Amino acid sequence: MATLRAVLFDVFGTLLDVHSVAARAETLFPGQGQRLSQLWREKQLDYTRLRALAGRYVPFTRITEDALMFAADTLRLDMDGAARGLLMHEYTQLTAFADVVPALQKLQARDVTLGVLSNGDPGLLEDALHGAQIGEYFDLVLSADAVHSYKTSPAVYELGPRNLRHPASEILFVSSNGWDAAGAQWYGYVSFWVNRSGAPMEKLGVEPASGTSLADAAAFYIDKLQ
Amino acid sequence: MATLRAVLFDVFGTLLDVHSVAARAETLFPGQGQRLSQLWREKQLDYTRLRALAGRYVPFTRITEDALMFAADTLRLDMDGAARGLLMHEYTQLTAFADVVPALQKLQARDVTLGVLSNGDPGLLEDALHGAQIGEYFDLVLSADAVHSYKTSPAVYELGPRNLRHPASEILFVSSNGWDAAGAQWYGYVSFWVNRSGAPMEKLGVEPASGTSLADAAAFYIDKLQ
């Protein structure tokens, strides 16, 4: 295997814990918060894929709002503008998982180039990384918006090698979404799946390396440096 | 609006009732049948999109089996080869919804060209339409396999106009999947969503015509002939 030269991280669910969204939803719609946030997330992913596949791109923030309104309709919730605003705002106020800063510091101490590669649009990414106080660790912030598509489109994953000027085979891609880790491996990255919840491996014909925390991902990278 | 010249139907969930899959799953895994078949279906759709978007096509039957194994892993079910075989076989033994044959007969009486356009691969489509005794109604059976992609890829929807030799704007596309009706409308079809379950409209920026049964779809077509 070639030497690794940089690490790219997925953002939502990988670096940033979206749990607080469900908590906020629960305060707004008691007894429905978990279901609302789950439906919202599923529909958000669906819409990225349906639109990217059809060549009908709209920015991630718009997709996120569309998905929220669909989820609210499904549960027959009266989602007024204020509730919608509060829930959308929650995405800019997420906290980093506890294992994130130690792993980034460990990699930074080794002078590793660090970046993120996310479906999120640039404004949302900046707000979210800044809000979680981890923006300073990243040398580059790559958004699918640059190519008006979404993961698992090769055009999105190609942003990594194009901007880092290293082939994908020399970049470690880290995601807590099994399908994203598979998509990156399809593209040609060395891929690492952070499986915090003990989920089964996706059946997509590739099996990324995996571990249970971002510490495992950092250790995987450092081990390759030896 | 231009005169309509043909009707294309989606197959699984639109013409054929997949309910029996859940029933079979319940006999194999008591108490888990509903959840298994729901996860299976969701993952089946996810895999079509993830693979099509990444240019990693495999046939629908393979995706269906991969999705079944992922769903079984998620629920920690001991899915042996026999159970897998029984569940996969169920897809070739589906029954048509009660409103299907009357609607097809009504359209056939008007000499309307009828076809299907499905993600299913050709062998599965033939077995399923034959098994449900509705194969005879269709002048053409179009499979996404011909272009090695999946809905909502324009390449798949393009199979309709290419094979019917009419522009999409003169073809009615009928699906009980809201996202599929939206995808067809994006492409340029006149689109009709058969919303049997009273689901909310997808928030995808287009609003296909809709009704609650295939009879409504047939009436919509015939009304345009006047």
Contacts between the chains, C-beta under 8 A, distances in Angstrom:
chain1	res1	chain2	res2	distance
A	42	B	42	7.6
A	45	B	46	7.9
A	46	B	45	7.9
A	46	B	49	7.9
A	46	B	179	7.0
A	47	B	203	7.6
A	47	B	204	6.9
A	49	B	46	7.8
A	49	B	49	4.0
A	49	B	50	7.0
A	49	B	53	6.0
A	50	B	49	7.0
A	50	B	152	5.1
A	50	B	179	5.4
A	50	B	182	7.4
A	50	B	183	6.7
A	50	B	204	6.8
A	51	B	204	7.3
A	52	B	53	5.7
A	53	B	49	6.0
A	53	B	52	5.7
A	53	B	53	5.3
A	53	B	150	7.5
A	53	B	151	7.8
A	53	B	152	4.9
A	53	B	153	5.1
A	54	B	152	4.2
A	54	B	153	7.0
A	54	B	154	6.4
A	54	B	183	5.7
A	54	B	186	5.2
A	54	B	187	7.6
A	55	B	154	6.5
A	56	B	186	5.6
A	56	B	204	7.6
A	56	B	205	7.4
A	58	B	205	7.3
A	66	B	203	3.8
A	66	B	204	7.3
A	66	B	205	8.0
A	67	B	203	7.1
A	69	B	203	5.4
A	70	B	200	6.2
A	70	B	202	6.5
A	70	B	203	4.7
A	73	B	200	3.5
A	73	B	201	7.8
A	74	B	199	7.3
A	74	B	200	5.7
A	150	B	53	7.6
A	151	B	53	7.8
A	152	B	50	5.1
A	152	B	53	4.8
A	152	B	54	4.1
A	153	B	53	5.1
A	153	B	54	7.0
A	154	B	54	6.4
A	154	B	55	6.5
A	179	B	46	7.0
A	179	B	50	5.4
A	182	B	50	7.4
A	183	B	50	6.7
A	183	B	54	5.7
A	186	B	54	5.2
A	186	B	56	5.6
A	187	B	54	7.6
A	199	B	74	7.3
A	200	B	70	6.2
A	200	B	73	3.5
A	200	B	74	5.7
A	201	B	73	7.8
A	202	B	70	6.5
A	203	B	47	7.6
A	203	B	66	3.8
A	203	B	67	7.1
A	203	B	69	5.4
A	203	B	70	4.7
A	204	B	47	6.9
A	204	B	50	6.8
A	204	B	51	7.3
A	204	B	56	7.6
A	204	B	66	7.3
A	205	B	56	7.4
A	205	B	58	7.3
A	205	B	66	8.0
